[in-house]
Amino acid sequence: MILVIGGSPRKLGRTQALSNHIATTLTQLGAEVEYVNLAIAKLPIYDGSLEQDQLPEVMHWRALALRADAFFVVTPDYHNGMSGALKNAIDFLGGSHFRRKPSAIAALAGGGKGGINALNNLRLVLRGVYSLVLPDQVVVDKHQVNDQFQIIDPLIAQRVDGLAAELVEICSLMAVNRSGT
């Protein structure tokens, strides 16, 4: 199962539009997909306490991440970094959730040269929890998504779809390697 994480604290927006596009593409490629919109997940602010470990939303989040074979993580660019909601969600997880699992990453930027630093930030954090972050990544600028929250730039859609296909291919290769066939 590939877990698509919409890392924006907004319920509706370009980040969720890109996340939905990715989930649809992965499904069309034959992958089993789960999608988490962090605006709806309602995780508390991580404080490392044992009490938080027992919260139903935290237990569900951790179980879902543990069940995932791979991740496609999408973040808005907030001041050259990933969203606080996404960093908070990752803080609830650890190496047992990400070790030996590939992750693809994408960012939504306000325009210009945004997004790259957010992806560098996200890549560093995912490496810190032992995810195998794919070398390719995608930045989508706000003018490449319309008011109906659809990707309107065919070249960007092609890049996003290509990265999704690469993630599915890596998952297949890793599954074959694990099974020994």
Beta strands, then each sheet from edge to edge (+ up, - down):
strand 1: 2-6
strand 2: 33-37
strand 3: 70-76
strand 4: 102-109
strand 5: 132-141
sheet 1: 2+ 1+ 3+ 4+ 5+
end
